[in-house]
Amino acid sequence: MNLTKTLALRLLLVVAVTAFFTSCNKSRDYKDSSRATGWKLNSKDGGFQYNPDAKEQETGPGLVFVEGGTFTMGRVQDDPMHDWNNSPNQQHVQSFYMDETEVTNLMYLQYLDWLKQVFPPENDDYRSIYNGALPDTLVWRNRLGYNEVMTNNYLRHPAYAQYPVVGVSWIQAVEFSKWRTDRVNELILENEGVTARGSRFEAKAGQTFSTDTYLNAPSMAYGGNDSITRGGKKSESIAKRSKDSTNLYIQGKDGLLLPSYRLPTEAEWEYAALGLGELRSYNVYRGRKKYPWDGQYTRSGKRRSRGDQLANFKQGDGDYGGIAGWSDDGADITAEIKSYEPNDFGIYDMAGNVAEWVADVYRPIVDDEFNDFNYYRGNVYTKNAITEEGKVKIVTVDSIVFDTLSNGKIVARNLPGEILQVPVDEKETYLRTQFSQSDNRDYRDGDRSSSRYYQSFGEDTDELDPSKRMYNSPKHSVSSDSIGTMDRQYDQSNKRTTLINNEVRVYKGGSWRDRDYWLDPAQRRYFPEDMATDYIGFRCAMSRVGSKSKNNKSPRD
């Protein structure tokens, strides 16, 4: 009997100890309580609201995941052109997302249609918004060639709907990316029941949705209107959350909205083009990979497709597609997207078809000594403009700012509903070591002021004395009067030494007009950011937040 009691007591003790440690472990997962204070999270009594069930970042429409890593950026093989602008250097890029294909005519036409509906070009106040976004279809014209069929049909004819859009400047590509961000996040809010279904179709000139506006001043989204009228009935356009007691708008900490679509940096584009996802050989890591595909040739070596060209490029003088009846690459101008095999990341046409804009300002050097992590030249830091009442300043219909580009085209700098951006000032730069000014496009670009021991001591700066500037490019002046008459003043100075300035951007990859030399992802060229051609297109990228890999596993797992 005593033995039975002893065993029973021991059993109860084991159960109690097990329960104790289980409760301790459960309390220490900190899923429902603060690791800092022990306070309960998401409490109905007013505790800090946090989304512990937030999943990893969703892949946005049109994107594929690119896991970041280290790679050799630049050309390791011979440089017969002696450009010396792509010397090899080792870089590391974070994981990001990249468009599976180039932006197509159909995608860009959707953007134009939205602008036309929201900002009717027949209205004098909005005409420059729509016209400023139109691709330049005249890029197809050639003084000694007949290309009118592309001039008149390439952008809008359904036969070219799935072809990459061209005639788009770098500035227009950036504006498209902003528009795409807002439309994608607007749909996410609608699908989650946060905004009324169909709100995006009711947008008017002063009531457009902006992601940044919604996150910073949600009551000002959709022009500050709380309701929209459809069929004579009012419905809520910016519904509040109903899943918890706080009844707050969606915020950044909810993890629901996606980061911005944008142009990829040059480092990201080159890394994605190399397609290093499945290849881990020494030569690949050291930059010996010449094309987005594996191998040193432009023709397929596979049995089923042996001899077929792997990209759309110019074969030789007067040869853009091959012999009739047996076409080498299946195209004479651009080709329909996905006409060729993707690289190991699942990305199409990273060589050939069209060259592509990237985000970077062009300089012949890549300063890897100063930075070898997410390298990018082109940072212009801004901040939200704040009113005297302490609120963010929203652009209205009456406060749209238009810029006149060097080619005379007028474009809108911002659209109604967006938050006005202003340069950062001393409040943000004082005693900082990472940056000291808003515009950093020409930082350490090889000129005198980039040297280690340079100090001006009050003497004339390079900007004031053009003869002392390393990149002494022409300074044209273009303006327009109230009725739109253009006044073009050309810089005719004979002291200009280069076309490189802060308004030229890098473009990467070969195109249908280029020989195979330019298919190497390391090759880099530049073009004015406000001009367009018939062989430069673009695709978007998106930063990844959270873990480096999509499986969300720690290296120790």
N, C-alpha and C positions, 0 to 999 in steps of 0.2 A: 504493500500500500504506500509506504514511504517512497519507494522507488518510482511508483507511478506519479506521485505528486512532484517528485524531483524532476522527472522528465517533462511533466506538464509545465512546471515553472520555467524550465530551460527553453521550452518551445515558445512560451509567451515572451520571454526575454529576447529571443532571436527575432520574433515578429516585431516587437517594439523597436529594437535597434534598427532593423531593416526599414521600418516605417519612418523612423527618425531621419536616417540618412537619405532615404528617398525624398522626404519633404525638404531636406536641406538642399539636395541637388536640384530639386524642382524650383526652389526659391532662388537658386543661384544661376538659373539660366537667364535671368533678367529679361525675359520676354515681356512680362507684364509689369515690371517694376524698374526703377531707375538704378543703374549701376553706381551713380554718383551719390544719390540721397536715400535710396530705398523707397522713395515715394512710388505709389502706384501710378502707372501710366494709363492714359485714356479713361480716367475716372470721371464719372458723372458729376462728381463734386467740384470739377474744375481742374483736374490734373492735366499735365502736358499731353497734348494729342499727338500721337505718333502711329505710323502705319507699320507694325512689325511683320505684316504678311506681304509687304511689297516684294514683287518678283524681280528678276533681273530684267534689264532693259529689253523691251520688245524691238524687233527688227522693223523699221519703218517701211512703208510702201516703196518698192523698187530697189531696196538695198540688200546687200549680202554682207555677212560678217567677215572682217579681216583681223585675225589675231596678230597683235603687234609683236615686235621683236627687234633684234639687231641685224643690220645688213650693211653691205658696202655700197654706199651711194656714190655715183660717178662712174666714169668709164675706166676700166682697168686695162682693156685691150688697147691696141694701137690707136693713135689719134691722127689719121692722115690729113684731116682738115686743119690741124694745129689750132683749134679754137682755144684750148687751155682754159675752158670755162667749166669743165666737169671733172676736175681732178678727184681721184678716189678718196673717200673719207668714210670712216665708220660712224654710223648713226643708229639711234634707237627711236622707234616710233611706238606710241601706245596703240592698243587695239582701237579699231574704229569700224565704221560701216562705209561701204562704197556702192554707188549705183551699179547694178548688174550690167547695164548698157548705157550708151550715151543718151542724153535727153533727146527725144524724138520730136519730129514736127508735130505729131499729135499731142504730145505733152505740152509743147509750147503754145499750140493753138488754144488749148484749154485755158492757159494763162491769159492769152489775148482776149478770149471770149469773156472771161471774168472781168477784166479791166473794161471792156467795152460796155458790159451791162451795168457795172457799178459807177464807172466814170465815162458817161457817153461822150464820144469825141465831138459830137455836134454842139456840145456845150463849150463855149470859148474858154471857160475856166479849167476844163478838163482835157482839152484837145491834146495838149503836150504830154499828158500822162500816157495816153494810148499810143500816140505817134512815137513817143520816146522809147516804147517797148518793142516796136515793130522791127523785125530783122531787116537787114539791108539786102533785098533781093537782087540789087544791081551788081552784087559781087560776082555774079556769074558771067557778066559781060566781058568780052575780050575784043580789043580793037581788030584783031585778025582772026576771029573765030565766031562761029554762029552758035550761040548758046541760049537763044531766046526761049526755047522750050523750058529750060530750068528757071530762067528769070521769071517766067509767067506761071509756072506750075509747081516748082519744087516745094514751096512752103505749104500750099493749101490743097493740092490735088490729092485725093485719097490713095492714089498709086504710090505716093511718097510718104504716107502717114507714118510708117514704121522706120523711116530713114532718119539719121541724125540731123538735127536742126543745125544750119550754118547761117552765116551772115549775122551772127549774134556777137556783140562786143563783150568784153570782160565785165563792164559795168552792167549790161543787161543780164548777163548770167548771174551776177550777184543779186540783182533785184528779183529774178525768177526764184532763186533759192529762198529768199525771204518770204515771198508769196507762198511757196510750197510749204514752208514750215507752218505758217498760220493756217493754211487750209487743212493740213494733216491733223494738227492739234484741235482745230475746230470740230473736225469729224469725230475725234476721240471723245471730246466732251459730250457731243450729241449722242454717240453710241452708249456712253456711260449714264445717260439720262441726266447729265448736269445742265445741259442747255436744251431748250425745246427743239423737238425734231423739225428740221426744215429751216431753222434760224439762219443758216448760212445762205439760203436762197433769198432771204429777205433783206440782205445787206444793201445799204444805200451809201452814197458818197461819204457822209459823215458818220456812218454807223458800222464801219468794217471792223472785223475781229482781228486783234493783234495778240499774239501769245505773251509778249513782254508786258503789254498793258494789262492783260488779264491777271498775270502773276503779281504785278506791282500795284495795280489799282483796279481790282476786279469790278468795282461799281462803275468804272468809266468804260468798260468794254462795251462794244456795240453802241458807242456814242453816248453811254450813260443811260440808255433807255432800258427800263426794267421789263418792258413787254413789247411784243410785236403784234400786229393786227393781221389776221389771216381769215378770209371769209367773213369779215365783219365781227370776228371775235378776237379778244385779246388773249394771248398765251405768253407765259413767262419765257423770256429769251435767255436769262442767266439764272437758272434755278439754283437754289442753295442745296448743300448736302443734306441728306436725310438719314445717313447711315449711323450717325452718332448724335450726341446731344449738343454739340457745339454749334451746329447749323452754320458752319463757315463755308466760304468758297473753297474750291480746290486750290491747293498751294503747292509750291515746289516740293515740300517734304512729303507729299502724298505719292510722289513717284509716278504720277499718271501721264503727264505730258512728256513728249519727246524733246531732246535737245534740238538745236537748229540744224536744218539742212544748210550746207555751205559748199563752197568750192574746196576740193582737197588741197592740202599743202603740197609743195613739190616733193618733199620727202615721202609723204603718204602715197602720192600718185606713183612714184617710182617703185616704192616697196610693193604696192598692190599689183603693179604691172609685172614685176619679176615673178610673182606667184610662187613664193617660197614656202607655202603652207605644207606641202608634202615632200619637199626635197631638203635633205639635211647633209648633203655631201660637202666635202671641204671646198671644192672649187666653187660651188654655188654660194657658200657662206662668204667666200673671199671675192665675190663679184665676178666670177667667170661666166655667169649666165648671160648670154647675149640677147636673147629674145624672151618674150613672155612664155613661150613654150620651151620644152627641153630639147636641146640640140643646137647645132651651129648652122642650120640651113632653113630656108623659108618654105621648102616643100615637105609634104608629109612623107614619112617613111613607113606608115602603116600599110598593111597589105590591101585593105579595102579602099584606101584613099591615096595610094602611093602616087606621088608626082603632083598632087593637088597643092596649090598655094595655100598657106595657112593664114594669110592676111590679104587685105585689099591695098595694094600699093602700085606704084608705077614700075613696070618691068624694065623699060628702057626707052630710048628716044621714040616717041610716037607710039608707044605700046602701053596702054593703060589697062588692058584687060586680057589680051591674048588674041589668038587666031579665032576668027568667026567659026562657030560650030564646035570648037574645043577651047573654051575660054579658060585661061589660066586661073583667074581668081573670081570669075563670075560677075564682075562689075567693071564699068568704065569710069563712072564717077563714084559717088558714095554707094555703099551697099546697105541693104536692109539689115537691121540689128539681128544678131544671133545667126548670121550667115556663116560664121566660122566657129571653131571649137573654143570654149572658154579656157582660161588658164586654171591653175590648181586652186585658186580661190573661188572659182566659179564666175569670173568676171570676163565679159566679152570685149573684143576689139580694143585691147590695150596697146595694140600695134596696128597701124593702118586704119583705113576707113576715113576717120577725121582725126587730126591732131586736137588736143584738148587744152583749154585754159586751166591753169592752176592758180592758187591764191597769191603766190609770191611775187613781190617786186623783183625785177631782174637785176642782178649784179654778176659780173664774171666770176666772183669768188663766193665760196661757201665757207663761212668762218666757223669751222668746227672746233677751233681752239677756244672760242668763247662759249659755244653751246653745241652739244652733240645729242640733245634730247628733244624730240618734237621740233626739229629745226624749222624755222619759218621767218622770212624777212617780209615785213609789211605791216607790223603792228602799229595801229593808230588808236591809242586808248581814249575812250570817251566815257561819259557818265550821263545819267539821266538829268535833264534840266529840271530844276525845282522852282516852283512859283513862290511868291512872297508868303503865301499861306502854308508853305511847307509841303505841298503836294506835287507830284510829278506833272510836268507840262505835256499835255496831249496835243498833237498836231491836229488842227482843225482845217476845214475846207478853205478858210481865209488865210491860213498861215503856211500853206505848202510852199516850199522853197524849190525853185527850179534852177538848174545849172546849165550853162551854155558850154558845151564841150569844144575841144579844139577843132573838130570838124564841122562845127556850127549846129550840131544837133542839140535840141533842148530836152532834158530829162528831169523828172521829178526826183529830188533828193530824198523825200519822204512822202508818205501817204497819210491821209486823215485816219486817226485812230491809233497811230504809232506814237511812242514816247519820243519827244525831241531829244536828240543827243548833242552834247557839247563837249569840247576837249577837256581832259582832266587838267587841273591846275595845281598850284603849290600845296593845296590841302591834301592831295593824294601823293605828291612826289617828294614832299619835304623829308629829308633824312632817309630816303629809301636807297637801297643799294642796287635793286634790280632795274629800275628805270628812273629817269630824271625829267622826262618830258612826254608830251602826248604823242607826238609824231616820231616814230623810231625807224622809219623806212630806210634812211641812209646811215644808220648807226654802224660803225666799223665796216664801212664798205670800201676801204682802201685809200680814202683821201687823207689830207694832212691832219684834219681834226680827229681822225680815227687812230692816230698813232698813240702809243702808250704815254708819252710824256708831253703831249700837246697841251698848251694853255694859251688862250688868246691875249691875255693881259690888256684887254680893251682895244686891241688893234682891229683893223677891218677883218670881218669874218669872211669865210669863203663864200657865204651867201651874198654878201654885199659886194664883193669883188669877183665878178664872174671869171676873170682871168686866172684866179687862184683855185677855182673849183676843178676837181678831178673829172667830174662828169658835166662838162660844159656844153649842154644841149641847147637847141634853139628854143626861144621863148615867144611863141606866137600869141597874139591877142585877138580874141573873138568875142564880140558882144552883139546884142540885138536891141533895137529900140522897142517902143510900146506897140508898134504895128508889125513887129517881126522882121524888120529889115536888118540883114546881117552886115556888120562892119568887121571885116577881116583884115588884120594887120599882121603881115608876115615878117618874121625875124630874118633880115637879110644880112646879118653880120657875117663877116668872113673869119671870125675868130672862134666859131663853134667847132668843137672837136669830136663830138659824139652824138648819137641819138638816144643814149641811155639817160633816163631821169627817173623820178619817182612815179611816173605815170606809165611806165612800160611794164608789162607783166610776162611771166614765163608761160610758154605753152610747150607741151610735151607730146611725144609719140609721133610716128610718121602718119601720113595721110595718103589719100588716093592720088595726090599730086607728087608724092615724094618717092625717091628711090629707097631701096632697102637699108641704106646707111642710117636713115632716121628712125628705123623701127626699134633700134636699141633704146630701152627705157632710160638709159643714162643721158641720152642726147637732150639738149635744152636750147631753146631759142626764145626770142622775145618779140613782142608786138605791142603797139600803143593800146592802152586799156579801153579807149573809146572808139576804136576802129574794128572792122570785121573783115573776114575773108570767106571764100567758098570752101575752105579746107580746114577751118578751126571750128570745132563744136565744144561741148563740155558735158560733164557729168557731175553729180553732187556727191558729197560725203557727209558723214555725221559722226561726231565724237561718241565714244562709248563711256558710260559712267558705270562705276562698279568694278567687278572683277575683270582680269585680263582675258580669261577664257570664258566660253559660254557655259561650261559645265559647272561653274561656280565652286570648283574644288580648290582647296588649299594645296600647295606643293607637298605638304606633309601628310595629306590624306592617302 
